[in-house]
């Protein structure tokens, strides 16, 4: 599909879903678009510096900036967001978005049980550093093909640009439509997955993982407690590769959206949800 046909198909899909907000696309490039929001340049970080005990994590965290938080700002402002190896913001996010390898050992402790004998309690999302290390090594994002990992609305992609992944932000009724369309398109009962990860892991790292394996998988995310503040109440994320998304759009004419199915009842609930959240006029 051309980018214009993808945008046309997306407009139709959004109408079927009752979703007011267009999806975002993820891509890699060496230059930033205008109106892009991202972290400030931080002190240099690397496993090598960490192993030499030359990495001051207090200095690193002074420039902390969440990937999902910057996307949230882009969503509100109608712009783009980004992360790079120098403008990393988050020592976990810079790994999950393919900007830095290997990951910092700090993350293994920070996301689990902290460092014994220090005030750092840890987030307690994993039971111990070993479990977190195994997760980091399993997800293992590839090396980035560009200086920046960029997130922006699909309508802002210019001629010659295309997203690698497409991200929807949606509540349960709309997710019902997305989930069912992914299954209808692929015929795979396990095509929608929701592995553990940070908010940005499920936007980039896990979708990359499945794409590298040649699998059409949709990744449901937004369950990271630390990222919930940057999502609407009851909202989750739904990410697919561009190739899978194109197949989903191509399958729309034969889908439940164009036939007499129970989707019509769900669609009414979508409208009620929009009204309840005061978003029916947006």
Buried (B, 14 or more C-beta within 10 A) or exposed (E): BEBEEBBEBBEBBBEBBBBEBBBBBBBBBEEBBEEBBBBEEBBEBBBEBBEEEEBEBEEBBEBBBBBBBBBBBBBEEEBBBBBBBBBBBBBBBBBBBBBBBEBBBBBBBBBBBBEEEEEBEBBEBBEEBEBBBEBBEEBBBEEBEBBBBBBBBBEBBEEEBBBBBBBBBBBBBBBBBBBBBBBBBBEEEEBBBBBBBBBBBBBBBBBBBBBEEEBBBBBBBBBBEBBBEBBBEBBBBBBBBBEBBBBBBEBBEEBBBEEEEEBEEBBEBBEEBBEEBEEEEE
